[in-house]
């Protein structure tokens, strides 16, 4: 859009620096963080949270929400991991980049995430191990098209990154009668809340939700894990990073199971999980997981808030019956708007919604099931690493 804001083009008979009139560099230039042009268009971009779905037909899709430890850069890591496993058919969608009810450039909540070690620099690079993954032909791209709200088509609009809600629409359109979707969330609940608020039929299409996150304070005074906000003692990060989204999901009435901090902390031993991986048949994905967890184990000695609980959600979803879980049903609500208690869970027998809360499980069975899942030869990696991929590239055609 030529609107007089570009100092290299507007007001010159010939654009400076050999730019071309009408090309991708000739349009609007942002004038500040409150520039309404940029805010409006930025709001069509999405968020970052990881979701898994429909089990009935063996289909999956992943949504990344960029207001948690993951961001848009995480999409390339997901693409590479899927390529490693031969699952390039799984769609990946980018969700909103800010929490519900906040401006498109707001950092109200995710400013609590460190930028350096144990923060964004590690999530963007998968602790430096992302380079070991084979490169997927799919990549995150800023390509866009007029059809989806951009001011103009870029050179290759067909390559644009799908948004999370588009992935939801494409999956639900393919559902057979009576078929429903399972959700597993491992981050802020923004994507799921957006779906519930935007699709009036969403609650009828979702079978159940497993949420890794949340913390219900007990009489023992167990604290939450938002360690960068000392004034908030009892919140858990995934709920703190978007409390309005968490409240929307909890209040939706969809069957929900919470995997809270109390359960995550029961399986937080790096030594136990690494030992279980050493006692099992080796596969490329097991080796990669072992490297990643070993590195995280080393980092935990310096940063004690390295999280390990996210794995529990995946194992619980698949192996629930074998984990001997102890689950309590409680009426839960989420605190929103109180800076000292933002994102905290409370038991409210009047306004709260019934939620299943995982309190305990067979930890030995958990470690065993996790290791066995990574050692299955029938569904092992198609390309084990970037080094193997380079060897394949160097082979002459048959």
Secondary structure in CASP SS format (residue, H / E / C, confidence):
PFRMAT SS
TARGET T0000
AUTHOR 0000-0000-0000
METHOD secondary structure of the structure
MODEL  1
X C 1.00
X C 1.00
X C 1.00
X C 1.00
X C 1.00
X C 1.00
X C 1.00
X C 1.00
X C 1.00
X C 1.00
X C 1.00
X C 1.00
X C 1.00
X C 1.00
X C 1.00
X H 1.00
X H 1.00
X H 1.00
X C 1.00
X C 1.00
X C 1.00
X C 1.00
X C 1.00
X C 1.00
X C 1.00
X C 1.00
X C 1.00
X C 1.00
X C 1.00
X C 1.00
X C 1.00
X C 1.00
X C 1.00
X C 1.00
X C 1.00
X H 1.00
X H 1.00
X H 1.00
X H 1.00
X H 1.00
X H 1.00
X H 1.00
X C 1.00
X C 1.00
X C 1.00
X C 1.00
X E 1.00
X C 1.00
X C 1.00
X C 1.00
X E 1.00
X E 1.00
X C 1.00
X C 1.00
X C 1.00
X C 1.00
X C 1.00
X C 1.00
X C 1.00
X C 1.00
X E 1.00
X E 1.00
X E 1.00
X E 1.00
X C 1.00
X C 1.00
X C 1.00
X C 1.00
X C 1.00
X C 1.00
X C 1.00
X C 1.00
X C 1.00
X H 1.00
X H 1.00
X H 1.00
X H 1.00
X H 1.00
X H 1.00
X H 1.00
X H 1.00
X H 1.00
X H 1.00
X H 1.00
X C 1.00
X C 1.00
X C 1.00
X C 1.00
X C 1.00
X C 1.00
X E 1.00
X E 1.00
X E 1.00
X E 1.00
X C 1.00
X E 1.00
X C 1.00
X C 1.00
X C 1.00
X C 1.00
X C 1.00
X C 1.00
X C 1.00
X C 1.00
X C 1.00
X C 1.00
X C 1.00
X C 1.00
X C 1.00
X H 1.00
X H 1.00
X H 1.00
X C 1.00
X C 1.00
X C 1.00
X C 1.00
X C 1.00
X C 1.00
X C 1.00
X H 1.00
X H 1.00
X H 1.00
X H 1.00
X H 1.00
X H 1.00
X C 1.00
X C 1.00
X C 1.00
X C 1.00
X H 1.00
X H 1.00
X H 1.00
X C 1.00
X C 1.00
X C 1.00
X C 1.00
X C 1.00
X C 1.00
X C 1.00
X C 1.00
X C 1.00
X C 1.00
X C 1.00
X C 1.00
X C 1.00
X H 1.00
X H 1.00
X H 1.00
X C 1.00
X C 1.00
X C 1.00
X C 1.00
X C 1.00
X C 1.00
X C 1.00
X C 1.00
X H 1.00
X H 1.00
X H 1.00
X C 1.00
X C 1.00
X C 1.00
X E 1.00
X H 1.00
X H 1.00
X H 1.00
X H 1.00
X H 1.00
X H 1.00
X H 1.00
X H 1.00
X H 1.00
X H 1.00
X C 1.00
X C 1.00
X C 1.00
X C 1.00
X C 1.00
X C 1.00
X C 1.00
X E 1.00
X E 1.00
X E 1.00
X E 1.00
X E 1.00
X C 1.00
X C 1.00
X C 1.00
X C 1.00
X H 1.00
X H 1.00
X H 1.00
X H 1.00
X H 1.00
X H 1.00
X H 1.00
X H 1.00
X H 1.00
X C 1.00
X C 1.00
X C 1.00
X H 1.00
X H 1.00
X H 1.00
X H 1.00
X E 1.00
X E 1.00
X E 1.00
X E 1.00
X E 1.00
X E 1.00
X E 1.00
X C 1.00
X C 1.00
X C 1.00
X E 1.00
X C 1.00
X C 1.00
X C 1.00
X C 1.00
X C 1.00
X C 1.00
X C 1.00
X C 1.00
X C 1.00
X C 1.00
X C 1.00
X C 1.00
X C 1.00
X C 1.00
X C 1.00
X C 1.00
X C 1.00
X C 1.00
X C 1.00
X C 1.00
X H 1.00
X H 1.00
X H 1.00
X H 1.00
X C 1.00
X C 1.00
X H 1.00
X H 1.00
X H 1.00
X H 1.00
X H 1.00
X H 1.00
X H 1.00
X H 1.00
X C 1.00
X C 1.00
X C 1.00
X C 1.00
X C 1.00
X E 1.00
X E 1.00
X E 1.00
X E 1.00
X C 1.00
X H 1.00
X H 1.00
X H 1.00
X H 1.00
X H 1.00
X H 1.00
X H 1.00
X C 1.00
X C 1.00
X H 1.00
X H 1.00
X H 1.00
X H 1.00
X H 1.00
X H 1.00
X H 1.00
X H 1.00
X H 1.00
X C 1.00
X C 1.00
X C 1.00
X C 1.00
X C 1.00
X H 1.00
X H 1.00
X H 1.00
X H 1.00
X H 1.00
X H 1.00
X H 1.00
X H 1.00
X H 1.00
X H 1.00
X H 1.00
X H 1.00
X H 1.00
X H 1.00
X H 1.00
X H 1.00
X H 1.00
X C 1.00
X C 1.00
X C 1.00
X C 1.00
X C 1.00
X C 1.00
X C 1.00
X C 1.00
X C 1.00
X H 1.00
X H 1.00
X H 1.00
X H 1.00
X H 1.00
X H 1.00
X H 1.00
X H 1.00
X H 1.00
X H 1.00
X H 1.00
X H 1.00
X H 1.00
X C 1.00
X C 1.00
X C 1.00
X E 1.00
X E 1.00
X E 1.00
X E 1.00
X E 1.00
X E 1.00
X E 1.00
X E 1.00
X E 1.00
X C 1.00
X C 1.00
X C 1.00
X C 1.00
X C 1.00
X C 1.00
X C 1.00
X C 1.00
X C 1.00
X C 1.00
X E 1.00
X E 1.00
X E 1.00
X C 1.00
X C 1.00
X C 1.00
X C 1.00
X C 1.00
X E 1.00
X E 1.00
X E 1.00
X E 1.00
X E 1.00
X E 1.00
X E 1.00
X E 1.00
X C 1.00
X C 1.00
X H 1.00
X H 1.00
X H 1.00
X H 1.00
X H 1.00
X H 1.00
X H 1.00
X H 1.00
X H 1.00
X H 1.00
X H 1.00
X H 1.00
X C 1.00
X C 1.00
X H 1.00
X H 1.00
X H 1.00
X C 1.00
X C 1.00
X C 1.00
X C 1.00
X C 1.00
X C 1.00
X H 1.00
X H 1.00
X H 1.00
X H 1.00
X H 1.00
X H 1.00
X H 1.00
X H 1.00
X H 1.00
X C 1.00
X C 1.00
X C 1.00
X C 1.00
END
